[in-house]
């Protein structure tokens, strides 16, 4: 089987992650998969596998899950320590016909308890560390069974004890029924559970399949995104079907990343925007860990032009580019744009791109007040295509409020230029009176003050825009440099500097702006 044949099969029958490793092995059984850590569920497997070995491990784990009692249509919540085995276990659940519910290891026990209740008596697949963390959650009342991936705990079924269980035939879920459930970032409260079907997952591969065609050689793809995220499904599917060696990374620290990049020399890097910001310091590393990179890619959030420019200049590859895709968990990739070495530093960070080729999503901007959307009067950003998620699990009414026929309201506001570029200005919920775009301010000022590692503009308790800043090594910021950098933004209040470690973040490292704003509100109340 060729990768293109497998891809066409997915477009017709949907993407079933339980079948994907087997399909990839049929394309090329020798495709290597490397890890920067040991698999929690199979520590003896080592850090370098072929896709054939990977597929065999998934088949083995599927047999163990069947022996543990998991059956088709059953919802299986996976909540465990961050590890590449999460995706392997998810594939195994899918292979026996179960519905995968991926929960981030960054979620706190209270939130996990709420989501377990919403999913309604699922099986919980966890590990010993997370099981112990959930000690105060009434798991016996909220779940039908608990399976542990790395050892025994009272009242659980340990997967290691089921080694050698008979293999079972794969069960293929209906193309339009729930297959994988992920969750939103939870920047405004309890995350929403986003339901993906085989059809919606397969359709989302369309624009990214074309992006990977930029790589003519079978060079390494480095993936450093949360293993629980819907983006991981697409990233793994695309890389394996195109026979690219894969480097699956858990570590995000610059030192560890540099070592892995120097060892594996990736040509394609997929990572979170905030991780890429953290890695900027590696651009000055004389060993040139980014020297081999042809394409940088990020799909989670808009990224600052200064970061893109620095990374591109650290590549030794001719024609190196940074491809940014704007989208969200509910809609997948919506628009995209390529940035190049010679112009990235001059780019408008609010221009997130243009509609992608035929078969991809359509985007419109809808007036909020009856007047045409513009830079000074941004409108609602809507997306339409067959890749939109089916529903929010357990919250159909909430889903329906965002759905208008074929169109999905993203919650972002922006406008389109006369050349068709979509400009994203802010989340609607984060808009501040008197501020055209908090994100634009952040782009501009971060580009001027390289000593800043993060800048987030949030609404203060009196409605004022408050810049929250973090600096390299948490060093004090020179107030004169700050005043010069923000001279064109007189509406800003004085900056509030906090340690980088104190920034509240989501599982995908987005800053929780509402939590920061609430912090200032609480401080004001305490002073009253």
Secondary structure, DSSP 8 states (H G I E B T S, - for coil): --HHHHHHHHHHH---HHHHHHHHHHH-TT-EEEESS--SS-GGG-SEEEHHHHHHHHHHHHHHHHHTT--TT-EEEE--SS-THHHHHHHHHHHTT-EEEE--TTS-HHHHHHHHHHH-SEEEEE-HHHHHHTTTS-HHHHEEEEEESSS--TT-EEGGGGTT----------TTSEEEEEE---TTSS--EEEEEHHHHHHTHHHHHHHHTT--S---EEEES-TTSHHHHHHHHHHHHTT--EEE-----HHHHHHHHHHH--SEEEE-HHHHHHGGGGGG-TT-TTTT-SEEEE-SS---HHHHHHHHHT--STT-EEEEEEEETTTEEEEEEEEETTTGGGS-TTEEEEE-STTS-EEEEE-SSSS---SSS-EEEEEESTTS--EETT-HHHHHHHEETTEEEEEEEEEE-TT--EEEEEEGGG--TT-S-HHHHHHHHHHH-TTEEEEEEEE-TTS-EEEEEEEGGG----HHHHHHHTTT-TTB---EE--GGGS-B-TT--B-HHHHHHHHHHHHHHH-
